[in-house]
Amino acid sequence: MSHLTIGTAGHVDHGKSALVEALTGVHPDRLKEERDRGMTIDLGFAFMPLGDGREVPIVDVPGHERFLKTMVAGVSGIHLVLFVVAADEGVMPQTVEHLGTVKYMGVDAGIIVLTKCDLVDEEWLMLVEDDVKSLVTGSFLEDAPVVRVSSVTGEGIDRLKEIIEDRLEGLSIEDDAGYFRMPVDRVFSMKGFGTVIAGTVLSGSLSRDADAELLPAGTPLRIRGMQTHNDSVDRAVKGQRVALNVSNIKTADIQRGDELGAPGYLLPTMMTDATMQCLESLEEPLKNRQRVRLHKGTSETIGRLILLDREELAPGETGYVQLRLEKPIVAERNERFIIRGFSSMRLLGGGRFVEVYPQKNRRFRRPVLDYLEAVTGAEPDVLIERVMGHAHGAQRLKSMEDLVRSTNLNAEVLNQGLTRLVEKGELIRFPDHRFLHRGGYAGLKDELVKLLEKMHRTQRLKETLPKGAPRLQLSWEPSDAVYDGLLHDLDAEGRIELSGRSVRLATHTVKLNAREKRILEAFEELGAAEPPAVFNMHDLPQVLEDRSMFAKDLQVDLEADADMIRSMAGYAQDQEIFVEFADRQIMHRRALESVRHRLVAYLNSHGTVRASEFRGHLGISRAHATALLDYYCDLGVTNRESGTHRLAEGD
């Protein structure tokens, strides 16, 4: 038998606590107020001994409608419910609500227990039993055994114990490879130990001395010790009720509704998308934007109910909803929840979370509804593919850790699914071990091509563009691995051409108009100008004017055409017609080569040269002469020696 937990459910004062005491020998009401009022207010716990010597925990829940939220906290994590109806009163309002609650919270095994049978005759008892069977028709309790008991006289208690043991033998908890989660239902302090947190392990396992995270606050915790039924254990597993001794946190900083989880697994969220059924017995439909109380695990959170696929949700109907909350929660896909009225606090319905980290969805959006339908109960491969395809912006690129959080699949199942989807071409895997949906990748490639087209139009005199120029203008900035992959694939497809640090569209060519061609011809005349022309981009128009480099048929207005001349100068530099030999100092390629020959000839005749001598030889400024000598020295044409230059060996 796995670690199983029994829970009670039923109307207030129908004898749940007395039944637990009859089964365990321990009265579960631990608060003085509960004992004084004879009514369970908080969760009670006791352990029922089994025939083989083991014990199974029983969670006793309050039946009064004011404490329904506490009842929900108790139902979270139980595997077998004792559905209690007092024979002297029969079915009551909380009987109906508790049935709906245990159904919506996923309990699927139970025993109907008619209590206080010593107070009524057989005829009345038969009427009550028929009434209860009518209530549970169509539910998981339809074929459940009905046991008549009296906690006062002991009638039926032994038979109930036998049936409980028999039902427990037929139940099992599947091996759980999931991540550790434990909703907190009790927190207290023990002298000599400090803070103790108690709950039922919802999934995964936790070892002593392991790290955990208190959620939604995100507080790291260290587990110092753990006990189950006063016995110390080294490991807590799914379904086990456990008390954890934690360090470095006060009881005031923890409350019922918090959750312990594996570090980094769950992130707080203020919205969830879900599929939800409206309680069949409600008299009115649920309205859009209705304020509600959300219960999941042991938590209660107030929020608004947004109906995504209909104007109202009628009793018994199931629809897609978005819950917009007033404080954060943590949750998983497929986790069950119920909602209650904000003011009435009556049960309204329940369902399962479908998307834990959604966008703020508008109503009646077909793509959103199609996505929710596709991922509801989806197989792992379908879920992974749809989650990847539905992501937006930079969230499209996901690591294994991201996908664990967004799919809630364990790492092994997730990794197998990713491998299959990559092989099918549905996902792209990058060297940094992150993934992108093929649709998102194709869209990013098209977007990059369109950006290059736009940049070529605005910089049409540029043969190529810096390889990284389009990256920052994409709708979201991809990682290095993704961007390099985009460029590589587009180059392989022949849509772009890569060359070192430059990129261009494969179809792009620079076409000069007549005026630009004539400006380029004027540039060519600078190659033979005397003295050699040294200039910068800003002064180039005036240099051309001063040296009368413009053909007579080229009517140049320096003010109007200056920008065009400078743009053409950039083009000439890209084409290596102009060379920037020093910071912002430019010469025509032919002029620079001519100066080199003149320098070599001078040195062959004179042996050395100083900047002042070279200045006079060329008829240029000393600053330009110095820069040119440094340039040729860097090229290895000359060697610098104490302010002079001489030919390098072999030149």
Secondary structure, 3 states (H helix, E strand, C coil): CCCCCEEEEECCCCCHHHHHHHHHCCCCCCCHHHHHHCCCCCCEEEEEECCCCCEEEEEECCCCHHHHHHHHHHHCCCCEEEEEEECCCCCCHHHHHHHHHHHHCCCCCEEEEEECHHHCCHHHHHHHHHHHHHHHCCCCCCCCCEEECCCCCCCCHHHHHHHHHHHHHCCCCCCCCCCCEEECCEEEEECCCEEEEEEECCECEEECCCEEEEECCCEEEEEEEEEECCEECCEEECCCEEEEEECCCCHHHCCCCCEEECCCCCCCEEEEEEEEEECCCCCCCEECCEEEEEEECCEEEEEEEEECCCCEECCCCEEEEEEEEEEEECCCCCCEEEEEECCCCCEEEEEEEEECCCCCCCCCCHHHHHHHHHHCCCCHHHHHHHHHHHCCHHHHCEEHHHHHHHHCCCHHHHHHHHHHHHHCCCEEECCCCEEEEHHHHHHHHHHHHHHHHHHHHHCCCCCCEECCCCHHHCCCCCCHHHHHHHHHHHHHCCCEEEECCEEEECCCCCCCCHHHHHHHHHHHHHHHCCCCCCECCCCHHHHHHHCCCCCCCCCCCHHHHHHHHHHHHHHHHHCCCEEEEECCEEEEHHHHHHHHHHHHHHHHHHCCECHHHHHHHHCCCHHHHHHHHHHHHHCCCEEEECCEEEECCCC
